[in-house]
Amino acid sequence: MTDLLQAVEAYLAQTGMAPTAFGDGALNDRHFVRQLRKGRRTFRDTEDRVRKFMAANPPVDTETAQATSPGNNGENSPQSVELGA
């Protein structure tokens, strides 16, 4: 397995992104990941575009995202709202 394929597979596993969505977003080529898995060779500029896409769209840590999103810290929950008399 090539370094690029390993990086793409890890990215897909971490993000839950569909391979076709990845290829479409990174290169406007929905078949990219399938072809890469079958041994597609890539030019350096293609690899650079793929790595740039992954860097610009990092996987979101779901635990951190849930802990920091509004409504999950109790500030906006109905239980924390004081009702005026």
Phi and psi restraints in degrees (range 20) as a CNS / XPLOR table:
assign (resid 1 and name C) (resid 2 and name N)
       (resid 2 and name CA) (resid 2 and name C) 1.0 -75.4 20.0 2
assign (resid 2 and name N) (resid 2 and name CA)
       (resid 2 and name C) (resid 3 and name N) 1.0 162.1 20.0 2
assign (resid 2 and name C) (resid 3 and name N)
       (resid 3 and name CA) (resid 3 and name C) 1.0 -60.1 20.0 2
assign (resid 3 and name N) (resid 3 and name CA)
       (resid 3 and name C) (resid 4 and name N) 1.0 -41.4 20.0 2
assign (resid 3 and name C) (resid 4 and name N)
       (resid 4 and name CA) (resid 4 and name C) 1.0 -64.5 20.0 2
assign (resid 4 and name N) (resid 4 and name CA)
       (resid 4 and name C) (resid 5 and name N) 1.0 -45.1 20.0 2
assign (resid 4 and name C) (resid 5 and name N)
       (resid 5 and name CA) (resid 5 and name C) 1.0 -62.8 20.0 2
assign (resid 5 and name N) (resid 5 and name CA)
       (resid 5 and name C) (resid 6 and name N) 1.0 -41.1 20.0 2
assign (resid 5 and name C) (resid 6 and name N)
       (resid 6 and name CA) (resid 6 and name C) 1.0 -61.2 20.0 2
assign (resid 6 and name N) (resid 6 and name CA)
       (resid 6 and name C) (resid 7 and name N) 1.0 -42.8 20.0 2
assign (resid 6 and name C) (resid 7 and name N)
       (resid 7 and name CA) (resid 7 and name C) 1.0 -65.6 20.0 2
assign (resid 7 and name N) (resid 7 and name CA)
       (resid 7 and name C) (resid 8 and name N) 1.0 -41.7 20.0 2
assign (resid 7 and name C) (resid 8 and name N)
       (resid 8 and name CA) (resid 8 and name C) 1.0 -65.8 20.0 2
assign (resid 8 and name N) (resid 8 and name CA)
       (resid 8 and name C) (resid 9 and name N) 1.0 -45.8 20.0 2
assign (resid 8 and name C) (resid 9 and name N)
       (resid 9 and name CA) (resid 9 and name C) 1.0 -60.9 20.0 2
assign (resid 9 and name N) (resid 9 and name CA)
       (resid 9 and name C) (resid 10 and name N) 1.0 -41.9 20.0 2
assign (resid 9 and name C) (resid 10 and name N)
       (resid 10 and name CA) (resid 10 and name C) 1.0 -64.3 20.0 2
assign (resid 10 and name N) (resid 10 and name CA)
       (resid 10 and name C) (resid 11 and name N) 1.0 -42.3 20.0 2
assign (resid 10 and name C) (resid 11 and name N)
       (resid 11 and name CA) (resid 11 and name C) 1.0 -62.0 20.0 2
assign (resid 11 and name N) (resid 11 and name CA)
       (resid 11 and name C) (resid 12 and name N) 1.0 -45.1 20.0 2
assign (resid 11 and name C) (resid 12 and name N)
       (resid 12 and name CA) (resid 12 and name C) 1.0 -62.1 20.0 2
assign (resid 12 and name N) (resid 12 and name CA)
       (resid 12 and name C) (resid 13 and name N) 1.0 -40.4 20.0 2
assign (resid 12 and name C) (resid 13 and name N)
       (resid 13 and name CA) (resid 13 and name C) 1.0 -65.7 20.0 2
assign (resid 13 and name N) (resid 13 and name CA)
       (resid 13 and name C) (resid 14 and name N) 1.0 -40.6 20.0 2
assign (resid 13 and name C) (resid 14 and name N)
       (resid 14 and name CA) (resid 14 and name C) 1.0 -72.7 20.0 2
assign (resid 14 and name N) (resid 14 and name CA)
       (resid 14 and name C) (resid 15 and name N) 1.0 -34.4 20.0 2
assign (resid 14 and name C) (resid 15 and name N)
       (resid 15 and name CA) (resid 15 and name C) 1.0 -94.0 20.0 2
assign (resid 15 and name N) (resid 15 and name CA)
       (resid 15 and name C) (resid 16 and name N) 1.0 -24.3 20.0 2
assign (resid 15 and name C) (resid 16 and name N)
       (resid 16 and name CA) (resid 16 and name C) 1.0 76.2 20.0 2
assign (resid 16 and name N) (resid 16 and name CA)
       (resid 16 and name C) (resid 17 and name N) 1.0 11.2 20.0 2
assign (resid 16 and name C) (resid 17 and name N)
       (resid 17 and name CA) (resid 17 and name C) 1.0 -72.5 20.0 2
assign (resid 17 and name N) (resid 17 and name CA)
       (resid 17 and name C) (resid 18 and name N) 1.0 141.3 20.0 2
assign (resid 17 and name C) (resid 18 and name N)
       (resid 18 and name CA) (resid 18 and name C) 1.0 -70.2 20.0 2
assign (resid 18 and name N) (resid 18 and name CA)
       (resid 18 and name C) (resid 19 and name N) 1.0 143.3 20.0 2
assign (resid 18 and name C) (resid 19 and name N)
       (resid 19 and name CA) (resid 19 and name C) 1.0 -56.5 20.0 2
assign (resid 19 and name N) (resid 19 and name CA)
       (resid 19 and name C) (resid 20 and name N) 1.0 -37.1 20.0 2
assign (resid 19 and name C) (resid 20 and name N)
       (resid 20 and name CA) (resid 20 and name C) 1.0 -68.8 20.0 2
assign (resid 20 and name N) (resid 20 and name CA)
       (resid 20 and name C) (resid 21 and name N) 1.0 -37.5 20.0 2
assign (resid 20 and name C) (resid 21 and name N)
       (resid 21 and name CA) (resid 21 and name C) 1.0 -66.8 20.0 2
assign (resid 21 and name N) (resid 21 and name CA)
       (resid 21 and name C) (resid 22 and name N) 1.0 -37.7 20.0 2
assign (resid 21 and name C) (resid 22 and name N)
       (resid 22 and name CA) (resid 22 and name C) 1.0 -62.7 20.0 2
assign (resid 22 and name N) (resid 22 and name CA)
       (resid 22 and name C) (resid 23 and name N) 1.0 -51.4 20.0 2
assign (resid 22 and name C) (resid 23 and name N)
       (resid 23 and name CA) (resid 23 and name C) 1.0 -60.5 20.0 2
assign (resid 23 and name N) (resid 23 and name CA)
       (resid 23 and name C) (resid 24 and name N) 1.0 -39.2 20.0 2
assign (resid 23 and name C) (resid 24 and name N)
       (resid 24 and name CA) (resid 24 and name C) 1.0 -66.5 20.0 2
assign (resid 24 and name N) (resid 24 and name CA)
       (resid 24 and name C) (resid 25 and name N) 1.0 -43.4 20.0 2
assign (resid 24 and name C) (resid 25 and name N)
       (resid 25 and name CA) (resid 25 and name C) 1.0 -70.9 20.0 2
assign (resid 25 and name N) (resid 25 and name CA)
       (resid 25 and name C) (resid 26 and name N) 1.0 -39.0 20.0 2
assign (resid 25 and name C) (resid 26 and name N)
       (resid 26 and name CA) (resid 26 and name C) 1.0 -79.9 20.0 2
assign (resid 26 and name N) (resid 26 and name CA)
       (resid 26 and name C) (resid 27 and name N) 1.0 -39.2 20.0 2
assign (resid 26 and name C) (resid 27 and name N)
       (resid 27 and name CA) (resid 27 and name C) 1.0 -136.1 20.0 2
assign (resid 27 and name N) (resid 27 and name CA)
       (resid 27 and name C) (resid 28 and name N) 1.0 2.7 20.0 2
assign (resid 27 and name C) (resid 28 and name N)
       (resid 28 and name CA) (resid 28 and name C) 1.0 57.8 20.0 2
assign (resid 28 and name N) (resid 28 and name CA)
       (resid 28 and name C) (resid 29 and name N) 1.0 37.3 20.0 2
assign (resid 28 and name C) (resid 29 and name N)
       (resid 29 and name CA) (resid 29 and name C) 1.0 -137.8 20.0 2
assign (resid 29 and name N) (resid 29 and name CA)
       (resid 29 and name C) (resid 30 and name N) 1.0 95.3 20.0 2
assign (resid 29 and name C) (resid 30 and name N)
       (resid 30 and name CA) (resid 30 and name C) 1.0 -63.2 20.0 2
assign (resid 30 and name N) (resid 30 and name CA)
       (resid 30 and name C) (resid 31 and name N) 1.0 -18.3 20.0 2
assign (resid 30 and name C) (resid 31 and name N)
       (resid 31 and name CA) (resid 31 and name C) 1.0 -95.0 20.0 2
assign (resid 31 and name N) (resid 31 and name CA)
       (resid 31 and name C) (resid 32 and name N) 1.0 -0.1 20.0 2
assign (resid 31 and name C) (resid 32 and name N)
       (resid 32 and name CA) (resid 32 and name C) 1.0 -55.6 20.0 2
assign (resid 32 and name N) (resid 32 and name CA)
       (resid 32 and name C) (resid 33 and name N) 1.0 -51.7 20.0 2
assign (resid 32 and name C) (resid 33 and name N)
       (resid 33 and name CA) (resid 33 and name C) 1.0 -65.8 20.0 2
assign (resid 33 and name N) (resid 33 and name CA)
       (resid 33 and name C) (resid 34 and name N) 1.0 -43.1 20.0 2
assign (resid 33 and name C) (resid 34 and name N)
       (resid 34 and name CA) (resid 34 and name C) 1.0 -59.1 20.0 2
assign (resid 34 and name N) (resid 34 and name CA)
       (resid 34 and name C) (resid 35 and name N) 1.0 -44.9 20.0 2
assign (resid 34 and name C) (resid 35 and name N)
       (resid 35 and name CA) (resid 35 and name C) 1.0 -68.7 20.0 2
assign (resid 35 and name N) (resid 35 and name CA)
       (resid 35 and name C) (resid 36 and name N) 1.0 -36.9 20.0 2
assign (resid 35 and name C) (resid 36 and name N)
       (resid 36 and name CA) (resid 36 and name C) 1.0 -63.3 20.0 2
assign (resid 36 and name N) (resid 36 and name CA)
       (resid 36 and name C) (resid 37 and name N) 1.0 -40.7 20.0 2
assign (resid 36 and name C) (resid 37 and name N)
       (resid 37 and name CA) (resid 37 and name C) 1.0 -63.8 20.0 2
assign (resid 37 and name N) (resid 37 and name CA)
       (resid 37 and name C) (resid 38 and name N) 1.0 -28.5 20.0 2
assign (resid 37 and name C) (resid 38 and name N)
       (resid 38 and name CA) (resid 38 and name C) 1.0 -90.4 20.0 2
assign (resid 38 and name N) (resid 38 and name CA)
       (resid 38 and name C) (resid 39 and name N) 1.0 6.1 20.0 2
assign (resid 38 and name C) (resid 39 and name N)
       (resid 39 and name CA) (resid 39 and name C) 1.0 105.9 20.0 2
assign (resid 39 and name N) (resid 39 and name CA)
       (resid 39 and name C) (resid 40 and name N) 1.0 11.7 20.0 2
assign (resid 39 and name C) (resid 40 and name N)
       (resid 40 and name CA) (resid 40 and name C) 1.0 -54.5 20.0 2
assign (resid 40 and name N) (resid 40 and name CA)
       (resid 40 and name C) (resid 41 and name N) 1.0 132.5 20.0 2
assign (resid 40 and name C) (resid 41 and name N)
       (resid 41 and name CA) (resid 41 and name C) 1.0 -90.2 20.0 2
assign (resid 41 and name N) (resid 41 and name CA)
       (resid 41 and name C) (resid 42 and name N) 1.0 148.2 20.0 2
assign (resid 41 and name C) (resid 42 and name N)
       (resid 42 and name CA) (resid 42 and name C) 1.0 -124.6 20.0 2
assign (resid 42 and name N) (resid 42 and name CA)
       (resid 42 and name C) (resid 43 and name N) 1.0 150.1 20.0 2
assign (resid 42 and name C) (resid 43 and name N)
       (resid 43 and name CA) (resid 43 and name C) 1.0 -80.0 20.0 2
assign (resid 43 and name N) (resid 43 and name CA)
       (resid 43 and name C) (resid 44 and name N) 1.0 161.2 20.0 2
assign (resid 43 and name C) (resid 44 and name N)
       (resid 44 and name CA) (resid 44 and name C) 1.0 -59.9 20.0 2
assign (resid 44 and name N) (resid 44 and name CA)
       (resid 44 and name C) (resid 45 and name N) 1.0 -40.4 20.0 2
assign (resid 44 and name C) (resid 45 and name N)
       (resid 45 and name CA) (resid 45 and name C) 1.0 -67.1 20.0 2
assign (resid 45 and name N) (resid 45 and name CA)
       (resid 45 and name C) (resid 46 and name N) 1.0 -31.9 20.0 2
assign (resid 45 and name C) (resid 46 and name N)
       (resid 46 and name CA) (resid 46 and name C) 1.0 -66.5 20.0 2
assign (resid 46 and name N) (resid 46 and name CA)
       (resid 46 and name C) (resid 47 and name N) 1.0 -46.2 20.0 2
assign (resid 46 and name C) (resid 47 and name N)
       (resid 47 and name CA) (resid 47 and name C) 1.0 -61.2 20.0 2
assign (resid 47 and name N) (resid 47 and name CA)
       (resid 47 and name C) (resid 48 and name N) 1.0 -40.2 20.0 2
assign (resid 47 and name C) (resid 48 and name N)
       (resid 48 and name CA) (resid 48 and name C) 1.0 -62.5 20.0 2
assign (resid 48 and name N) (resid 48 and name CA)
       (resid 48 and name C) (resid 49 and name N) 1.0 -41.8 20.0 2
assign (resid 48 and name C) (resid 49 and name N)
       (resid 49 and name CA) (resid 49 and name C) 1.0 -63.8 20.0 2
assign (resid 49 and name N) (resid 49 and name CA)
       (resid 49 and name C) (resid 50 and name N) 1.0 -40.4 20.0 2
assign (resid 49 and name C) (resid 50 and name N)
       (resid 50 and name CA) (resid 50 and name C) 1.0 -65.4 20.0 2
assign (resid 50 and name N) (resid 50 and name CA)
       (resid 50 and name C) (resid 51 and name N) 1.0 -46.5 20.0 2
assign (resid 50 and name C) (resid 51 and name N)
       (resid 51 and name CA) (resid 51 and name C) 1.0 -66.4 20.0 2
assign (resid 51 and name N) (resid 51 and name CA)
       (resid 51 and name C) (resid 52 and name N) 1.0 -35.6 20.0 2
assign (resid 51 and name C) (resid 52 and name N)
       (resid 52 and name CA) (resid 52 and name C) 1.0 -65.2 20.0 2
assign (resid 52 and name N) (resid 52 and name CA)
       (resid 52 and name C) (resid 53 and name N) 1.0 -39.9 20.0 2
assign (resid 52 and name C) (resid 53 and name N)
       (resid 53 and name CA) (resid 53 and name C) 1.0 -61.7 20.0 2
assign (resid 53 and name N) (resid 53 and name CA)
       (resid 53 and name C) (resid 54 and name N) 1.0 -45.3 20.0 2
assign (resid 53 and name C) (resid 54 and name N)
       (resid 54 and name CA) (resid 54 and name C) 1.0 -64.9 20.0 2
assign (resid 54 and name N) (resid 54 and name CA)
       (resid 54 and name C) (resid 55 and name N) 1.0 -38.0 20.0 2
assign (resid 54 and name C) (resid 55 and name N)
       (resid 55 and name CA) (resid 55 and name C) 1.0 -69.4 20.0 2
assign (resid 55 and name N) (resid 55 and name CA)
       (resid 55 and name C) (resid 56 and name N) 1.0 -35.6 20.0 2
assign (resid 55 and name C) (resid 56 and name N)
       (resid 56 and name CA) (resid 56 and name C) 1.0 -77.4 20.0 2
assign (resid 56 and name N) (resid 56 and name CA)
       (resid 56 and name C) (resid 57 and name N) 1.0 -17.4 20.0 2
assign (resid 56 and name C) (resid 57 and name N)
       (resid 57 and name CA) (resid 57 and name C) 1.0 -129.6 20.0 2
assign (resid 57 and name N) (resid 57 and name CA)
       (resid 57 and name C) (resid 58 and name N) 1.0 65.4 20.0 2
assign (resid 57 and name C) (resid 58 and name N)
       (resid 58 and name CA) (resid 58 and name C) 1.0 -66.3 20.0 2
assign (resid 58 and name N) (resid 58 and name CA)
       (resid 58 and name C) (resid 59 and name N) 1.0 152.8 20.0 2
assign (resid 58 and name C) (resid 59 and name N)
       (resid 59 and name CA) (resid 59 and name C) 1.0 -60.5 20.0 2
assign (resid 59 and name N) (resid 59 and name CA)
       (resid 59 and name C) (resid 60 and name N) 1.0 143.2 20.0 2
assign (resid 59 and name C) (resid 60 and name N)
       (resid 60 and name CA) (resid 60 and name C) 1.0 -93.2 20.0 2
assign (resid 60 and name N) (resid 60 and name CA)
       (resid 60 and name C) (resid 61 and name N) 1.0 129.7 20.0 2
assign (resid 60 and name C) (resid 61 and name N)
       (resid 61 and name CA) (resid 61 and name C) 1.0 -74.7 20.0 2
assign (resid 61 and name N) (resid 61 and name CA)
       (resid 61 and name C) (resid 62 and name N) 1.0 108.6 20.0 2
assign (resid 61 and name C) (resid 62 and name N)
       (resid 62 and name CA) (resid 62 and name C) 1.0 -62.3 20.0 2
assign (resid 62 and name N) (resid 62 and name CA)
       (resid 62 and name C) (resid 63 and name N) 1.0 -34.5 20.0 2
assign (resid 62 and name C) (resid 63 and name N)
       (resid 63 and name CA) (resid 63 and name C) 1.0 -66.6 20.0 2
assign (resid 63 and name N) (resid 63 and name CA)
       (resid 63 and name C) (resid 64 and name N) 1.0 -44.0 20.0 2
assign (resid 63 and name C) (resid 64 and name N)
       (resid 64 and name CA) (resid 64 and name C) 1.0 -66.6 20.0 2
assign (resid 64 and name N) (resid 64 and name CA)
       (resid 64 and name C) (resid 65 and name N) 1.0 -42.7 20.0 2
assign (resid 64 and name C) (resid 65 and name N)
       (resid 65 and name CA) (resid 65 and name C) 1.0 -62.5 20.0 2
assign (resid 65 and name N) (resid 65 and name CA)
       (resid 65 and name C) (resid 66 and name N) 1.0 -40.9 20.0 2
assign (resid 65 and name C) (resid 66 and name N)
       (resid 66 and name CA) (resid 66 and name C) 1.0 -69.2 20.0 2
assign (resid 66 and name N) (resid 66 and name CA)
       (resid 66 and name C) (resid 67 and name N) 1.0 -37.9 20.0 2
assign (resid 66 and name C) (resid 67 and name N)
       (resid 67 and name CA) (resid 67 and name C) 1.0 -70.9 20.0 2
assign (resid 67 and name N) (resid 67 and name CA)
       (resid 67 and name C) (resid 68 and name N) 1.0 -29.1 20.0 2
assign (resid 67 and name C) (resid 68 and name N)
       (resid 68 and name CA) (resid 68 and name C) 1.0 -102.2 20.0 2
assign (resid 68 and name N) (resid 68 and name CA)
       (resid 68 and name C) (resid 69 and name N) 1.0 -4.1 20.0 2
assign (resid 68 and name C) (resid 69 and name N)
       (resid 69 and name CA) (resid 69 and name C) 1.0 -79.0 20.0 2
assign (resid 69 and name N) (resid 69 and name CA)
       (resid 69 and name C) (resid 70 and name N) 1.0 146.4 20.0 2
assign (resid 69 and name C) (resid 70 and name N)
       (resid 70 and name CA) (resid 70 and name C) 1.0 -59.6 20.0 2
assign (resid 70 and name N) (resid 70 and name CA)
       (resid 70 and name C) (resid 71 and name N) 1.0 142.6 20.0 2
assign (resid 70 and name C) (resid 71 and name N)
       (resid 71 and name CA) (resid 71 and name C) 1.0 94.3 20.0 2
assign (resid 71 and name N) (resid 71 and name CA)
       (resid 71 and name C) (resid 72 and name N) 1.0 -21.7 20.0 2
assign (resid 71 and name C) (resid 72 and name N)
       (resid 72 and name CA) (resid 72 and name C) 1.0 -96.3 20.0 2
assign (resid 72 and name N) (resid 72 and name CA)
       (resid 72 and name C) (resid 73 and name N) 1.0 -3.6 20.0 2
assign (resid 72 and name C) (resid 73 and name N)
       (resid 73 and name CA) (resid 73 and name C) 1.0 -105.9 20.0 2
assign (resid 73 and name N) (resid 73 and name CA)
       (resid 73 and name C) (resid 74 and name N) 1.0 7.2 20.0 2
assign (resid 73 and name C) (resid 74 and name N)
       (resid 74 and name CA) (resid 74 and name C) 1.0 88.6 20.0 2
assign (resid 74 and name N) (resid 74 and name CA)
       (resid 74 and name C) (resid 75 and name N) 1.0 -11.9 20.0 2
assign (resid 74 and name C) (resid 75 and name N)
       (resid 75 and name CA) (resid 75 and name C) 1.0 -67.2 20.0 2
assign (resid 75 and name N) (resid 75 and name CA)
       (resid 75 and name C) (resid 76 and name N) 1.0 -35.9 20.0 2
assign (resid 75 and name C) (resid 76 and name N)
       (resid 76 and name CA) (resid 76 and name C) 1.0 -108.6 20.0 2
assign (resid 76 and name N) (resid 76 and name CA)
       (resid 76 and name C) (resid 77 and name N) 1.0 8.9 20.0 2
assign (resid 76 and name C) (resid 77 and name N)
       (resid 77 and name CA) (resid 77 and name C) 1.0 -77.4 20.0 2
assign (resid 77 and name N) (resid 77 and name CA)
       (resid 77 and name C) (resid 78 and name N) 1.0 152.4 20.0 2
assign (resid 77 and name C) (resid 78 and name N)
       (resid 78 and name CA) (resid 78 and name C) 1.0 -58.8 20.0 2
assign (resid 78 and name N) (resid 78 and name CA)
       (resid 78 and name C) (resid 79 and name N) 1.0 -30.0 20.0 2
assign (resid 78 and name C) (resid 79 and name N)
       (resid 79 and name CA) (resid 79 and name C) 1.0 -69.5 20.0 2
assign (resid 79 and name N) (resid 79 and name CA)
       (resid 79 and name C) (resid 80 and name N) 1.0 -24.3 20.0 2
assign (resid 79 and name C) (resid 80 and name N)
       (resid 80 and name CA) (resid 80 and name C) 1.0 -92.6 20.0 2
assign (resid 80 and name N) (resid 80 and name CA)
       (resid 80 and name C) (resid 81 and name N) 1.0 -5.8 20.0 2
assign (resid 80 and name C) (resid 81 and name N)
       (resid 81 and name CA) (resid 81 and name C) 1.0 -85.4 20.0 2
assign (resid 81 and name N) (resid 81 and name CA)
       (resid 81 and name C) (resid 82 and name N) 1.0 124.2 20.0 2
assign (resid 81 and name C) (resid 82 and name N)
       (resid 82 and name CA) (resid 82 and name C) 1.0 -85.8 20.0 2
assign (resid 82 and name N) (resid 82 and name CA)
       (resid 82 and name C) (resid 83 and name N) 1.0 135.1 20.0 2
assign (resid 82 and name C) (resid 83 and name N)
       (resid 83 and name CA) (resid 83 and name C) 1.0 -94.3 20.0 2
assign (resid 83 and name N) (resid 83 and name CA)
       (resid 83 and name C) (resid 84 and name N) 1.0 130.3 20.0 2
assign (resid 83 and name C) (resid 84 and name N)
       (resid 84 and name CA) (resid 84 and name C) 1.0 -75.8 20.0 2
assign (resid 84 and name N) (resid 84 and name CA)
       (resid 84 and name C) (resid 85 and name N) 1.0 146.8 20.0 2
